[in-house]
Amino acid sequence: MLNVVWLIPALPLAGFAIILVFGRRLGDPKAGYLATLMCGGAFVVAVGAFFDLLSKSADQRQHIVKVFAWVPVGSLKVDLAFLADPLSITMCLFVTGIGTLIHLYSIGYMHGDPRFSKFFLYLNLFAVSMLVLVLGENMLVTFLGWEGVGTCSYLLISFWHERESAATAGKKAFVTNRVGDWGFMLAMFFAFQATGTLSWVGVNSAAHTMAQTTATAIALFAFIGARGKSAQLPLYLWLPDAMEGPTPVSALIHAATMVTAGVFLMCRISPVLNVASSYAPTLIAIVGAATALFAATIAVAQNDMKRVLAYSTISQLGYMFLAVGSGAYTAAIFHMVTHAFFKALLFLGSGAVIHGMHNEQDMRRMGALRKVMPITAATFIVGWLAIAGVPPFAGFWSKDDILLAAYDKSPVLWAVGLVTALLTAYYMTRQVIMVFYGKARWHDHHEEQGAHGDFEPHESPAIMLLPLVVLAGLSIVGGAINLPFSHTTERLATWLEPVLGTHDSTTAKIPLAVIATAIALIGISASIMVYAKHKRAPIEPEVLAQGWYYDAAVSKFMGGPGREAFEGVAWYDANVIDGAVNGVGRLVRGTGQRIRTVQSGNVRNYAAAIGVGVVLLLAWFVVVRGNL
């Protein structure tokens, strides 16, 4: 199967091409089934590649498939080639696996949409781009996929572009990610200058020979790229607004694919990061911990169901970067996988609620939905327990790994992670109570709107519920891929060791696990006391509801001084830079126009000019000779 690993991105690409040509003829739901089938086929190939690699010894688990020579320019020779190793195949497994479930769910969610076929066209193209990103044998192929997911995220976030908010959110995501792209490009340039190759294998193999300054530059510029794509401070502000896209897009982008690309990038260059100056990983850990805490504080005061999950995603990604900065690369990937399970579940569950509530997203207008949406409620509760870090659900094991590594790095970072875990348990419990428990508030709201009679929340169709049930099962047992009891049970760590190495901890695991569990239970209990028992008034200050006013401040700056500064730069470019260039052009053109009048084409004029010239020359010789 390793020789046909190119089929993993090729199958969704074929789906994209077929829907592009025949999409309108296929229509609803055939276009959706075709796209789902192609993504599912890619998953089957990825499973085959996994078992093929698994059958080899650890030092042989690396296979390169060259498709064609892409950029043969001097010493720069780049192939369009794919690298199948434990890291890339792990990414492919959950990208295609979760992606297939999201495709299937979307058939029900997008039913009746006039642009049904176009939606699945974009979904398949997104899958292609993400798979090229993770399978790329070299930095340029990875960057091709990197740009592809950026373009597709714009298309999907602004899918309902007739809404101004959706169009604006798409542009915001696209522009913000360009900052990250700049960082990735500079990291690529430094890597080529240092090693003479863009191959991941070549760059990582030469990492130990790099100057520390060069390795640090590569690591930090790559981190800028990662912060843009994975929504870390200060480039996180595009992700909450990305909720304007259809809910399956939120699940695809914010759970299993695009936002994890930055974490993948940092893990891919882990040998370079290990050589870099110590302040580089420390900076990554600090930014990750700060982002995790910052986003969690905002989530506690959000009332839009999807925005709670958006800020939760930012926070969980912060955990992953905390793991990367702590040198626990396997823990970062472990949490990435479990996060894909429970966050996709939560987003798709929120979509089922929104679908059943006739597009209502405000949690203050919900309540008691477990009675009318029992399957959605049950699966959502599983996702809640997983993200809250309650054992034995998947999130507990992966988050505990990260907190253990953070404690080894710095007790302060561990404490920040612990506070974030407390807030996560608190705001996710708040969401569950407001949506599924308490008093049913949808009738009150509906009467306020002046509508009567037929409004009643309802459960989703089976095609939407099946992915929820599968993801709930994965959120329960997913932690089993890397249990911390012994090297035998740490299956993921053993699998990834040839690529990411090992991270051994001397800290006692059980006491920290007990503390983390207690913190999660405290957060859950506190939220129950506030929102279910009403023993305390909710603490939801406006500053948190408005995201610490960071987004508003950036928007105000961009619309005020920033716009004026950009207009000043544009004026300088138009009047000084272009003015100088255009001035030279006008001077040459004016001089030419004057000279061309002499070139009349009249032979008499030319003869007269020659005669006058001869007379002048004779006069000059006479005068000069006379003076001599």
N, C-alpha and C positions, 0 to 999 in steps of 0.2 A: 504493500500500500504506500510505502514511502516514495516510490518512484512516481506515483500519481497524486502526490500531495497537492499539486497544482489544481486538482479538481475541487479542492475545498473552496477557493474563491471563484473558480470557473463556473460552478453550478449556479450560485446566485447571479453571476454575471449573465449566464444563459437565460435565467428567469427574467432579468432586467431587459434583455434584448427582445425576448418574446413578447413581454407586456408592452414594450415600447412600440412594437409593430402591430400587435394584435390586441392590445389592451381593451380598446373600445368594443371590439367584437366579443371578447371574452366576458367583460362586464362583471357584475356582482352576482354570485360569489366566485366564479371560476378563476378570475385573476388572483384572488386571494388564495385559493387552493393551490394554484400553480406556484405562486411565490413561496408559500409554506412548504410545498413539496421540495422545491429547490434548496431551501435553507435546511430542511430535514435531511436531504441527500448529502449536503456538506457535513452535517453532524455525523452521518454514518461513515463517511470517508475519514473524518477526524478520529472516530472511535477505532477504525481499522489501523490508522497511523499510530495511535496510542499503543495498541497491542503489539504492533510491529516493533516499535521502539522498546517496549517493555521486554520483548524477547531477547534483546541484545544486552550485553554487559554495559555497566554504567559508563565506561570510557568510550563506548562505541555509539552512544545515543545522540548522534548528530548526523544529519543527512541534508545535503544541498541539492536542489533540483534547479538546473538552469533552463530557463524557457528560451531566451535569446539574448544576444549581446545588445545592450541598450545604448550605452554612452562610451564608445571607444575613441577617446580624445587624448592624444599624447600619453602621458603617464597615468591619466585618469581613465580607468577601464571599469565600467559598471555594468553588470548584467542584471536583467530582470530575472531574478532568481529567488527561490524560497528556501528558508532554513527551517527544517523540522528538527526540533530538539525538545526536551521536556518542558521548557518555558513556553515556547510558541504553541505546542500542541495542547498544553493546559489551557492557554487562552482560547484556542480554537474550540475546545470542547465546550466551555461554558458560553462562549459567544454564539456558537451555532445552536447549542442545546437550548439556552434561554431564548435566543432569537427565534427559534422555531415555535416555541410556546407563545411568544408575543405575536408572531405572525398569525398563529391559529386564533388567538384571542381577538385579534384585530378584525377577523372576518365577521365576527358578531358585532363588535363595537362600531365598526365603520359601515355596517349594513345600511343601505339607503343613501349614503353620501353620494352626491353627484360626481365626485372625483375619486370614486372608490379605486379604480384601476391605477390612477396616478399615485395614490397613496402607497400601494404595494410596489409600484415601480420604484419609488424612493426608498422603501424599506429594503428591497433587494439590493439596490445600489449602495445603501448604507452598509449592509452586511459585507458586500464585496470590498468596500473601502477599509472596513475594520479588519477583515481577514488579511488583506494585503499589508496593512500596518503591522500586524503581529507576526506574520510569516516572512516579512521582508528579510532577505539575506544580508542586506546592506542598508546603510542609513538613508540612501536616496530612495530606495523602494519603500522603506518605512515612511519616509516623508511624503511620498506619493499617496499612500493610504491615509496619512495624517491630514493632508489637505482635502482628501476625498471625504472623510468623515466631517470635516469642518463645513464643506459645501453642502453635504446632505443634511447636516443639522440645521443649517439655514433654511433649506427647502422644507424640512419637516416641521420645524418650530413655527415657521410662517405659512404653514399649509393652508390655514384658513385666513389668507392674506387680506380678504375683504374687511376683516376686523383690524382696525388701526393698531390695536395693542399687539396683535400677533405679528403684523409686519414689522413693527418697531422692535419687538423681542428678537425676531430673526436677525435683523441688522445688528442689534446689540451683541448677540452671540458671535456673529461673523467678525465684527470689528474687534471685539475684545480678544478673540482667539488669534488675530493677526499679531498681537504683541507676543504671544507665546510662540508663534511661528518664527518670529525674528530670533528668539532665543535658540530654538532648535537649529536654525540655519547656521548661526554662529558656532554652535557646538559642533556641527558637521564640518565647518571650515577648519576649525582648530584641530579636529581629529584627523582630517586629511593632511593638514600641514605637518602634524606630528608623526603620522604613521605611513603616509603615502597610500592609504587605502580607505575606502568607506565601508568595507566588509565588517560586520559585527564581530566575526571570528577574528579577523586581522587586528581590529582596533583593541579588542579585549585581550588578545594574546600579547600585544605590544604594550599593554598598560604598565607592566612592571618596569619597562625601560623609559617611560615618559618622565620628563621633569615634573616635579610636584606642582609647579606653577601651571603648566599646561594641563595636567590632569584636573586641577582645581577649576581652571577656566572652562574646560569641557563640562565638568559636573555642574557648575553654577549656571552656565548658559542653557544646558539641557533642563535644569530645574526651572528656569524661566518658562521654557516651553511647556513643561509639565504643569506649572501653576496655571497657565492659561487654559490648557485642555482639561485639567482636573479641578478647576475652579477653586484655587487656593488664594489666600490673601496676597495681594490686593485685587486679584483678577477674578474673583468669584462672582461678581455682580451680574454676569449674564445668565447664570444658571436658574435663579428663582424666576426670572421672567420667561425662561424657556417653557414654563408651565402653560403658556398660551397654546402650545401645540396639542394635538390629540393625545389623550392619556397613554395609549400604547407607545407613543414617541417618548414620553417621559420615562416609561419603563425601559425602553431600549437604550436611550441615551444615558439616563441617570443610574441605571442598575448594572447592566451587563457589558456595555460597550464603551462609548466615546469617553466618558469621564474617567474611565480606568486606564486610558491610554498613557496618561502622564506617569502613573505608578509603574506601568509596564516599562516605559522608557527608562526610568531610573533603575529598575531592577535589571534591565538589559545591559546597562553600563556599570553594573555593580563592581567589576574589577577596576574600572577607572575611578569610581567613587572611593574604593578602598585605598587607592594610591594618593588621592587628593589630600590637601591639607585638612587637618582635623576640624577646622572651623566650617568646612563645607557641609559635612554630614550633620554637624551640630546646628547649623542654620536651617537645614532641611527639617530636622526634628522640631526645632522651635516654631518654625512656620506651620508645620503640621499640627502641633499641639495648640497653637494660638488659633488656627482656623477652626479646629474641632470645637474648642470652647466658645469662640465667637459665634459660630453658626448655631450652636446649641442654645445659647442665650436668646437668640432671635426666635428660634422655633417655639419657645415656650409661650409666645404671645401671638402666634399666627392663628387666624381663624379660617383661612382657605385650606381645605383638606390637602390639596396638592402642594401648596407652598410649605406646609409643615414638613412634608416628605422631601421637598427640595432642599431645605436647610439641613434636614437630617442627612441627606446625601453628602452635602458639603462637609458636614461634621465627620461622617464616617470616612470620607476620603482623607480628612486631616489625620485620622488614626493611621491610615495606611502610610502616609508620609512620615508620621512619627516613627513607625516601624522601620521605614527605609533609612531615616536619619540615625536610628539606633543600631543599624547594621543587621536587623532581623528581616532580611529580604523575603524569606519563606513565609514569615508571619504576615507580611504585607500581601503576598499573593493568596495566602490562606484566607485572610479577611476579605480580599477582593472576590474570591469564589463564594464564600458564604453570604457576603453582602449581595452578590448577584441573585442568590436564591431568595433571601427575605425581602430585599428592597424591590425586586421585580414583583414579588407577591404583594407587597404593600401598595405599589403603584397600580397594579392591575386590579387589586381589591378596591382601591379608591375609584378607579374607573368604573367598576361594577356598581359602586354606590352612586356615582354621578349619573351613570346610565339609568339606574333605577329611580333616581330622584329627579329625572327629567332635566339634567344638566345643572343641577344645583351643586355648588362647591362649598358654600359657607356652612361650617360645622354648627354654628349657632341655630341653624334652621333644620337640623336633623334630629337625632335622638331616637332611641328604642328601635333602631333598624334591625336588630338581631331577630326580632319577631317576624319580620317580613322578608328578610334576606338571611336565612339561617346559615347557608353554606358560605356565603361571602363573609358573614360575621365570624364563623368558626375559623376559616382560613386566615382572615385578617388578624385574629387574635394570636394565631400561631406566629405570624410575622412579627407582631408586637412583642411576644415573649422572646423571640430570637434576637431582635435588635436591642431589647432591653438588657440582654446578657443574663437571662435566667437559665440555669442548667436544667436539662441537658441539651437545650436547643443550640443550633449551629453557631449563633452569634456569640454565645458564651465562650466557646473554645477558642475562636479566632481572636476575639477582643482580649481575652486573658493572655494569649501569647504576646500580643502587642504591649499590654501593660507590664508584663514581665520584662520584656526587652527595654521598655522605657525606664523601669526601675534600675536596671543595670546601667543605663546611660546616665540618668540623673533622677534622684528622688523627687525633684521639683517637677520634672516633666511627667513623672508617674502620677503625682498629685493632681496636675492639670487634667490628665487623662481620666483620673478617677472622678473628679468633679464633673467632667463631661459625661461620663457614664451615668452619674446621678441625674443630670439634667435630661439625658436621653430617655431614661426610664420614666422620668416625670412627664415630659411632654408627649411621649408616645402613649402613656396611660391616659393622659388628658384627652388625646384624640380618640382613643377607643371608647372612653366614657361618653364624650360629647356626641359621637356618631352612633354608637350601638346600644347605649344604656340611657337611663334617665327617662325623662318625659318626651313623648313624641311631639316635636315642635313644627313638623312640616304642615300640619293643618292650619295652624295659626298664620304661618307665612303665606300659605296659599290664599287664605281669606283676605289677607292684607292686599294681595295682588288683585282682588276682585274676581277671582275664579272660584267656581264651586263644582261640586259633583264628582267628576271622574278622576281627580288626582289621587293616586295611591302609589307609594313606592313599591317596587316589585323586584323579584329575583331575576338575575341575568339568565340568558339561554345557556344550554349545556355547553356549547362551543366556547363560551367565555368562562364557564365554571371549571371545565376540565384542566386548563392550565393552572388555575388557582389551587386545585387539589394536588396536582403534581408538585408545584412549587412549595406548598405547605409541607408535603412529605420530605422534600429536600431540605427545608428549613429545620425540620426536626432531626434528621439523621445526618445532615451534611457535615457536621463536625467530626464524624467518624473517619474522615480522610486524613486527619492529623491529630490524633489523640496524644496527649503528652505523657502517657504512662511509661513508655519505653521506646527505644529506637524501632522496635518492631511495629508499634502502633503509629509511629510518626511516618505514615506512608507518603504523604505529600513532601515532607522534608527530605526523605530518602530519594524520592523521584526527582526532585529539583536540585539535589546536591551537586551534580556535575556542572550545573550552570550557575547556581547561586551560592554554593558553598554551604557551610554550616554556621550556626550561631548558638553556641553552648552557654548556658546560664548557670551560675553557681548560687543564685538566689533560691531560697526555699519556695517552691511553687504553691504548696498547699495553703500556707498562711495568706499569700497574696490573692489566691483564688477565693478564699473564704471572705476576705475583705471586699473584693470586687462583687461577690454575690450579695453580701450584706448591703453594699451601697445601692445595688440595683433594686433590692427589695425595699430599702428606705425610700428611694425615688418613687416606686410604685405605690407604696403606702401613703406617702405624702400627697400624691396626686388623687388618690381615692378619697382621702380626708377632705380635700378641697373641692373636687368636682362631683363626687358621688355622695359623700356624707354631708358636705357643705359645712364642715366644722370651722373652716377658715375662708376668708374672702380670697378670691384669685389674685395673684400678683402678676398683672399683665401691663406694665407701664408702657406708655405710648412710644417711648424711646426704643423699646424692644420691638414693638409692633411695626415701627418704621425702620427696623434694621440698623439701629444706632445712627440713623440719618446719613449713613455712608453713601448709599445709592443716590439719595437726593442731593447730597453735597457734590458728588461727581457730576450729576446731571446739571446742577446749577452752574458749576464751573465750566462745563463744556458748552452750555448755552450762553454763558456770559463772557468772563475773561478768556476762557479757552477759545471760544469762537472768534473773539476779537484778535487774539494772538494768531490764530490760524489765518484769519483774513489779512493780518499784517504780513505774515509770511507769504501769503498769496500775492499781496501787493508788491512786496519786495521782489518776488520771483518774476512777476509780470513786468515791473517797471525798471528794475535794476539788472537782474540776470538776463531776462528776455530782452530788456531794453538795450543792453550792451550788444547782445548778439544781433538783434534786429537793426540796431544803429549801424553796425558794421555792414550789414546787408544793404541797408538803404544808401550808405555812402558809396559802396561799390556799384550799386544799381544806378545812382545818380551820376556818378563819374562816367559810367558806361554810356548812359543816355546822351551825355554831352559829347563824348568822343565819337559816338556813332553818327553825329551830324556831319562829321568830316567825311565819313564813308558814304558819299552820296551816289556813287556809281557813275558819275559824269566824268568822262575821260578828259575833257577840257579843263575841268577843275583840278584833276590830278596833275596835268601837264603844267598848268599855271603854278601850282604849288611847288612842283619840281623846279620850275624856272626861278621862282622867288627864292627857293632854297639855294640854288646855284649862285644867284646874285649875292645873297647874304654871305655865302662862303667866300666868294671872291673878294667881297668888301672886307671880310675879316682878315684874309691873308694880306691884302694891301695894307690895312692898318697895322697889323702885327709886323709885317716886313718893314713898313715905314718907320715904326718906332725903333726897330732894331738897327 
